[in-house]
Amino acid sequence: MIKNKSRQTAALITLKIQMDLTEKGWLVMRSEEEAPYDLIVDFGLDDSGQRKFATVQVKKNLRTTSRPGGGKGEPVSAGGKNRNSYNYYDEDVTYLATVVNDKVIYYHKDQYKYSTPSELKKLNEAVIPINENMNSYRVTYSSRHESTPDHELLAKEIVEKNQPVY
């Protein structure tokens, strides 16, 4: 059960962003609770054979810090110190992402850096590429033994020999 409306909103925004990245053909994983990012994206291998990952911080209201106002005015207890806050740029978070009017919007770290929320709205969106290297599971085979997958070939041989199928 979700006890809090803001948790539901955060979960739905994260799922929409995860779905957008998956539809583009990328493998998306959730991060651990205390990580400075919400999602990890596997962009596959680059031209040199190195695997490329990106991190994504999901926000309903875009900002470049972990706490609104950098945690100022948000004490951890009555009369206590302000909550810890950090900049996503300093934590090397690759993308900030949000959903506006059902459209997923991304900002790359080279764009967002230390921008204020109002400055973020004026930045150009980052374009997440579509994976053009996805293949279908359907494979075309050339010879008799390669014409069908092994389980189909085995079933065909069983039928031809009138052997019972268990």
N, C-alpha and C positions, 0 to 999 in steps of 0.2 A: 504494500500500500504506500502510495506517495502521500506524505503528510503535509506537504508544503507546496503551494502553487509555483513558487520560484524554482523549486527542484524539477517540477514537471516541465516548466518552460525550458530550462537548461537542457534537460534530457531530450526534448523534442527538437530543439535547435541543433544539438549535437548529432542526433540521428539524421536530420535533414542534410547536414554537411557531410556526414559519413556516407549517406546515400548518393550525394552529388559526386563525391570522389570515386565511389564504387562504380557509378554509372560511366564515369570517364575511363574506367578500366584499371584502377589502382587498388592495391591491397591496403586496407585501412584497419588499424588496430587501436584499441583504447589504451590509454596510459594508466599508470597507477594514480591513486588519489592525490598524492602530494607532489606530483610532477608539475613543472611550470607550464605544461601543455596538456591538451586533452586527447589529441589523436596523433598517431604516428602513421605516415604514409610511405609505403614501399613503392618507389618509382622504378624499380627493376635495376638492371645493369646499365651502366653508361658505356660509351665506346671503348673505354679502357678495361672493361670487365669488373668495375667496382660497383657494388650495390649502392644506390642512392636513396636515402631516407629524408623525409621532411617532417617537421613537427607543426602542429596546428593548435592554436589556442582559440577556443570557441567563446564568443561573447554575444550576449543579447544587446548590450549597450557597449559599443566599441570604446576601448581605452588601451593604452600601452603599458599600464601598470596593473599589478595583481589586485590592488585595492583602490577604490575610488579615492581620489585626492591623495594618492600615495600612502594611505593609511592614516593620514592626519585627521584628528578629530574622531578617531575610532579607537578608543583605549581598550585594552584587553580586559580590564576590570575597572571598577570605580576608582578614579584617581590614578590608575595604572599607566604604563607607557603605551604609546600608540602601537597598533598592530604592525607587524612586519609587512613590508611591501617591497616589490622589486619590479624592475622594468623587463618586459618580455624580450626586448632587444638585447639586454645584458645577459639574458638566459639563453640566447641564440635560438629563440623560437622563430621558425621559418616563416609561418603565416599567422596572421590574425584573420578570423573568419566570423561572419555573421550572416543572418538571413534578413533581408528587407523585401517586403511585399512578395514573399515566397521565392525570392531569388537569392542564391548563395553568393556572397561577395567575399573575396579574399584580398588581403594586403600583404605584400612581401616585406620582410624585415628591412630590406634596402630602401623601401618606401616609408614604412611607418616609424622607424627609429624611436625618437622620443616625442612624437607628435601628441598634441592635446586632442581630446575628443572632437573638438570643432575643426581642427586641422585635418584629422583623419577623414572626415566627410568630404574634403576637397581633393583627396589623393586619387590618382588613377587606380583602378582595380587591377590586381594581378590576374593573369590568365593561367589557369591550370591546364596543361596540355591534355589531350585525349590520348590514351594508350593505343597506338596504331599497330602494336605487335601482338594483339590478342588473336589467338587461333581458335577455331572451332574444335570440339572434341571429335568431330567426324573426320576420319582419316581415309584417304583413298589409297588402296593397295594395288600392286601391279601383277603379281603372280598368283597362282592358285592358292598356295599356302599363305599368301599375304592378302588374299582377296577378302578375307573376313577375319575379325578378331578371333583369338584362340578359342574362346568359349563357344562361339558360333560354329567354328570348324569342328570342334569336338562333338557338339550336338548333331551336326550333319553326318559325321562318321558313325555315330551311334545309331541314327535312324537308318542309314544305308546298310548297316550290318544287322538290323532288326534286333538290336540289343535293348533290353529293358532300361528305362531311365529311372534312376533312384533319386 
